[in-house]
C-alpha cells in the first residue's frame, strides 16, 4: 500500500515537472525586419501562426529600409538586437568578420538546412560559419523590349555581337535616339563586372586571399567593353545621362516609349520596369548574353536577404524553431507567400509553385540556372562600390584611361579589404 501511494506521488511529481518544463519552453522572442506594408502584414501573420504552433510569442520590430542599418548597427554594438534578425546580405562582413557575429545555424538543429543548396548555405557563411539563411535568391538578368526589336525587324539579341548589329539596325530604321541598352551608375559597374567575370571565371574578390582577383589588364578589358557600347551607340554616354539629371531608367520617357530597348536589372524588379511601358509593349527576360571567349555565364546571384539568429538570444532554440517555421513549414510559408521574393527553401518553392508573376518567375529561373563563381558580399561594400562607380565616371569623361581606372578600382578595393583581414 505504501509502495502504491509512493508511486502515485512520483507520478504526480513527474506530471507537474512536465507541465513546468512545457511552460518554461514557451519563449518571448523579438524579430526585426525592413520592408513595405505588404511585407509587414504578411510577416506579422506568419509570426502569429508560427508562435501559436510552437508555443512562443514573437514581437515584431519593423521599419522601412532607410535607417534600418543604423538601428541594427547600434543594437549589435550593444548586444540588444532581436532574437531573429533580417540582414541584408552585403552587411555580413560588417557584423560578422570572423563568423562570430550571429549564432551558428549549423548548431541549431531546429533549422532544416537540407532545404537549401550548398551554394545558398555558403553565401550566408562567414569564415565557414553559417551566419544567416537565404530567404530568397535574386540576381541580375537581361530585360529587352520585344516590341521595339520587332518594330525594327530584328530578333531580340542572344549575345553581344547580335546586340551590336541590332543597334545599327535600330538607329537606321527607327532613329538615332533609339538605344539597345542601358548602363548607368550601379548597372554600369555590374555590366563591367559581368564582362570580366565571363572572361576570367573569377569574382572580383578572391576568397582565399581577400584581395581583388582580377589583374589590371583583365579589369581594363571590361571597362573598354563598356566604352565600346557607348561608342557604337548601344548605350547613352554618361555625359548625356548627367545632363538629364541621371533619372532612374523606369522613370524615363524614352524607356516608356521603347526608345531604350534593354537593360541588366534584378530579376525581382521586372514589374518596376514593365509597368511604365506604354500599352502594347512587351518586356521579356532573356538568358545571359555572353562576350566572345567567355568561360562562364558570369551570373551575379546572391541572397536577396538573410534571416539570422542573435548570438545574444536567451532562447536560440526557440528562435530557430520560429525561423524554420517561417521558411520551411506550411504555416509560415503560406502566410509569407512571395512577400520576400521567390523562396530559396526547396519545400517553400514547391508549395508556392505557380504563385507570383510569370515573368518574374521566368527571370528568376534564368538566374538560378546560370553558372558563375560565388559572389562576395564585398562587391556591394559602400566604399568599394563608390570607388568603382566614380572611377568609371572619370573614364567616361575622358579624365583617365581604362588602365588607370582599373588600377584605381583595384587599389581602392584592396584598401577596404585589408581592413577586414
N, C-alpha and C positions, 0 to 999 in steps of 0.2 A: 504493500500500500504506500509506504514511504517512497519507494523507488518510482512508483507511478506518479505520485504527487511531484517528486523531484523532476521527473521527465517533463511533466506539464509546465513546471516553472521554466525549464530550459527552452521548451518550445515557445512559450510566451516571450521569453527574453530574445530568442532568435528573431521572432516576428517583429518585435519592437526595434531591434537593431537594423533589420532590413528596411523598415519604414524610415528610420532616421537616415540610413545610407541613401535611400532614394531621394529624400528631401534634400540632403546635402549635395547630391549630384546636380540638382537644379541650379543653374548659374545665371547671374545677371551680367549680361555682356553688352558691349558697345560695338557698333560698326560705323566707320566713316567712309564717305564716298563723295564724288562730284558728279554732276550731270544736270539734265534739264528736268522739267516737271514730270514727263512720262517715265523717266528712269526712277525718279524719287518715289512715285506712286507704286511702280512695279516692285521696287526693292523692299519697300515697307510691307507690301502684301506678302512677298516671299519670306521676309523675316518673321512675320506673324505666323505663317504656315509652318515654317521650319521650327520655330520656337515651340509651337504647340505640339509638334511631332516628337521633339526630343526633350521637352520639359524645361526649356530655357526661356528667359526673357531677354530680348535684344533691343537696345535703344539705338535708333538711327541718328547719325550726325551727318547732315548732308548740306552741300553748298553748290554754287556754280564752280566752274574750273578756275576762274580768276580768284586768287587769294588762297586756294587750297594748298598749294605747295608751301607757301609761307606759314600757314597754320600748322601743317603737318611737320614742317621743319622745327617749329617751336616745341610741338608736342614730343617729337622724337628726342630732342635735346634734353627735355625734362623727364623723359620716360613716362609720359602721360597719354600716349597715343591709344586709340581704341583697340579692342581685342582683335577685331578683324579690320584690316585697312586696305582700301583700294589704292593701288600705287601705279603711277604712270611708269611704264617700262624704262624710259631713259633715266629715271631717278634712282634706279638700283645702285649705281656706283656712288651716288651721293649719300644714301642711307646705309649702305652695306658694302663697304670697300672690300672686306675680307670674308664676307659670308656670315657675319655675326649680328647684323642689324635687326633681323627678324628671326622668329622661331624657324628651326629646320623642319620643313614639312615632311621630310622623309622619316622623321622620328615621331610623327603624329599619325598613327595607323588609321584613324577615323577617316582620313582623306584617301579615297581610292585612286591612286596615281596611275593605275593601269588604263584609265580612260584618256590619258594624254600620250602623245608620241614622245619619244626621247628628245626630238628636236624642240618640242614645246617645253619639256622639262628643263633642258639645257638653257633655253632662252630666259628662264626665270631663276637661273642659278648664278651665284657669285662664288668664285673660288671652289666650285664643285658642290656648294651647299644650296639646296633648294629654298630660296627665299620668297618666292611668290609663284602662284599657279596662274597660267594663262586663262583669261576669261573668254577671249575670242582672238582670232588671228586676223591680222589685216596686212595689207601690202599695197605697193604701187602697181598699177596696171595701166594699159593704154585705152583711152576712150576716143572714138572717132565718130564724127558726124557723117553717117552713112549717106544722108540726103545730099550733102554738098559734093561728095565724090561721085555720086550717081549723076548729079547735075552736070558735072564736068566730063562724064563719060569714062571715068577710070575706077578701078576697084579700090576698095579700102586697102591700104598698104599692109604687107605682112613682113617687110624688112625695110631697112633704111634706104637701100637702093631704090626700092619701089616708091618710097616716100619722096625721094629726091626727084624722080621722074614725074610723080603726081604733082609736085609743087610747080613745075614748069607748065604742065597742062592746065592746072587751075588758074594760074595767072594769065595764060594765053586766052582761055575760054571765058573766064569769069571776071578777071580784072586784077590789077596789081595789088589791090587792097585785100586780096584773099591770101590766107596763110594756112599751111597744112598742119601747123603745130604751135604749141605754146610752151615757153620755158622762161620763167621769171623767178628770181629770188630762190626760195627753197626748191621749187621744181627744177630750176636750172642746176642747182647743186646736185640733186638726186639724179638728174639726167647724166651729168658728168660721172657721178658715182656708178651708174649703170654701165656706161661705156667702158670704164676702167675695169670694173668687176667682170664684165663679159669677156674682156680681152685677157685678163690675168687669172681669173678664177679666185681672186682674193678679195676679202673685205678690206675696208680702209684700215682697220686695226688688226694687227697680228696678236691673237690671244696669248701666244707663247712669250712674246717679248713686251707686250703692252706698248708698242710703238707702231707708227704708220707702216703698213705692209707694202705700200706701193713705192716704186722708185720715182724720182722726179720726172724721168722720161715717160714712164707709164701714165702718170697723172697729167703731164703736159699733153699727151696724146688725147686724153679725154677732154681737156679744155679746148684743144684745137678742133675737136669734133663738134663741140658746142658752137665755136666760132664759125665753122663751116656751114652749119644750119642757118646762121644769121646771114652769111654771105650769099647763099643761094635763095634767100627769101622764104625759107620754110618757117622761120620764126621771126618775130619783130625784134629789133635791136633794143638793148637796154636803154639807150637814149630815147627812143620812141616811147617806150613804156614809162619812163620817168616823166616825159613831157605831158603824159596823160594822167600823171599822179599815181602811177603804179596801182591801178584799180584791180581788185580781185577779178579773176577770169570770169566767174559766174555772174559778175555784175556788169560786164562789158556788153554794150550793144552789138559789137562785132561778133561776140560769141553767140548771143541770142539769135543773130541773123545768119549764122553759119559761115561767117567770113573767116573765123578761126576754126579750123575743122578738126582739131585733135589736141589732146593733152595727156599728161602722165600723172595720174592722181590716185588717191587712196581708193581701194575698191568700195569701201563703205560710203563714199561720198557721191556715188553715182547720181542719186536724186538731186543733190545740190547743183549738179552741172546739167542734168537732163531737164529739170523743171523750168529753167529760164528760156529754153529754146522755143522759138515760135512754132505755131501749130504746123504739123506735117513733117517736122524734122525728127529724125531718129538717131539717137546716140547709142553706140554699141561698144561694149568692152571687147577687146581682141587680145589674143596671146602676145607674149613679149616679142618686140621687134629686136632683131639681132644685128650687130655690126659685123662686118667681114672679119673672119678669123676668130670669132667668139668661141670660148671653150665651155661656157655655161650660160643659162638663161639670165643669171645675174639678178634674180628676183630680190627685191628689198622687202622681206617679210619679217614681221615681228608680232609680239603680243600687243593687242590694242591697249590692254591694261592687265594688271595682275591683282590677285587677292592674296594678302599676306596675313599671317597671324603674329601678333606682337610677342616679342620675347619677354615682355614685362607682364603679359597676361597672367592673372591669378588662376585662370581656368582654360589653359591652352587646349585641353582635350575637348572641352565643351565648344570652344571656338572652332576647332577643327570639325566637329560634328556639324555645326551650322554651315561652315564653308562648304563641306561636302554636300550637304543638303541643297544649298543654293545652286551648285553646279552639276550634281550627279543624281539627285533624287527627284521624283516626279513633282513633289510639292514645290520645290524651288524652281525647277526647270519651267513648269507651266506658268508660274507667277512672273518670272523674269522675262520669259519669251525671248524676243530678239532686242530687248531694250539696251543691251550692251554689245550688239552685233551678233553675227552667227557664231554659236558657241564652239570652242575648241574641244570640249569634252565629247568623246565619241557617243556616249549614251544620250547626252543632251542633243547632239546634232541629229541623231536618229529620231529622237522623239519630236523634234521640231522640223523634221524634213517637210519641205513644201511651204513653210512659213517665210515671210519676208518677200521683198520684191524679186521677181525672176532675174532681172538684170544685175542686181546686187549679188545674188547667188551665183550667177554666171561669172561675174568678175572675181568673186572670192574663190571659185573653183579654179580659175586661171592662176591665181596667186598661190593657192595650196599645191597645185600640181607642178608648178615651175621649180627649177633647180637653182641652187646658189649656195654660197658659203653662209655660215651663221653670222648674223649681223650683230655687231657690238652696240650696246646702248650708248657708247661714246660718240657714235655718229650723230646723236642728237643732243650732245652736251652743248649748252648755250654758247659758250666761248668758242668751241670748235666750229659750230655751225656759223656763227657770226663771222669768224675769220675766213671761212671757206667762201661764204657769200660775198663778203667785202672784197676778197681777192678776185673773184670772178667779175665783180663790177669794175674794178680797176682795169682788168684785162679788156672788158667790153668797151671801156672808154679810151683804150689805147695807151693807158698810162704805164702798163707793164706788159712784158711778153708772157706767153703761155708758160715758158720755162720758169720765169721769175715768179709767176703766180703759183705754180706748182710748188716751188721751193718755199714760198711764203706760207702756203697752206700746210705743208709737211712740218715746217719748223714750229708754227703756231700750235698745231695739233700735238706734236711731241712734247711741247712745253706743258700743255694741260695734262697729258697722260702721265708725265713724270710726277705730277702732284699726287698721283694715285698709286705709286709704287709701294 
